[in-house]
Amino acid sequence: MRSRDHGADDGPARTARTASARPRRGLRMLGGAALAAVALGAVTGAGTAHADEPEPSTGPTPMIIGGEPADQPYPFAASLQYERNGVPDSHRCTGALVDEEWVVTAAHCVTALSDSGEPFEVLDPGMFHLRLGSNDRTQGGHVVQVAGIEVHPDYRYLADEGSGADIALLRLAEEAPVEPIRLDRRMPRPGTEVRQIGWGYTSTDANDPSQLPEQLQQLDTVTLPASARECQVDEEGDGAWGIRAGDICTDNPEGVRGPCGGDSGSPLLTRVRGEWRVAGVDSRGVGSVCGTTPDIYTSVAAHDDWMDRFIG
């Protein structure tokens, strides 16, 4: 089985892989094919999906399986949206406001495979907008346009494995009237209690963005040691989507719970002196089915020097 991505467009469906071609599994964004086609076609503004365009290799896809509706406000949580199939506010990924003008998310949410020989192409920021300050991704809060995208220089958009450094910053067109969340600048130790949040699929049977939950979901779990075998390889012993330097591995409670499509880029939360902080952004799952294996987050502590160049 192939590894899974966490973007909403890709959905949680899993297919068998061959030795010659392995679709990306870790990314959890939604609508990758149409979005990439529009962006790389040099279209400005919001893009419209085209059903007859070929599916490109897409990045990671997350969702929260076995979670529950958020029990408190998370005003910093951001739904990354764009126009898809005539739906102007289609959800693609989740992010977190970490500064009045910056949202952190996963790099695979805003990049596509390149035809120019470069490691990836950054999608047109004009295609995206964000809803902040509401647990409901369809209403309330504030809608802000994306003015710029910064992708970590070590990230690579690969068709057959996770590269690590799966992190990007979105520069907002205006200051968001929402309180940002602070960064947790310490890598969480194994066994640290953490909370996952996101608007990803809540069932592995879902395969269309219209099936995404409108209400933000949450799930509590713990971090695992990077040395744990289940963080390094999938059920077949394949390490293509396993942990890399600068990543955090989280447990999948009861062997059936965890992020899935649409949760890509969502913040991993730690509790520090009574307040939430973001310790990582959701990148990918180790195994082939959402919730059945540990999940991999990109650590903000491991990449905070790079982030400080923009938000310091």
Secondary structure, DSSP 4 states (H G I P E B T S, - for coil): -----EETTT-S------SS-----SEE-S-HHHHHHHHHTT--SS----TTSPPPP-------BS-EE-SS--TTEEEEEEEETTEEEEEEEEEEEEETTEEEE-GGGGEE--SSSSS-EEPPGGG-EEEES-SBTTSSSEEEEEEEEEE-TT----SSS--S---EEEEESS--SSPPPEE--SPPPTT-EEEEEE---SSTT--SGGGS-SB-EEEEEEEE-TT-HHHHS-TTS--TTS--TTEEEE--GGGT-B--TT-TTPEEEEEETTEEEEEEEEEEESSSSTTSS-EEEEESGGGHHHHHHHH-
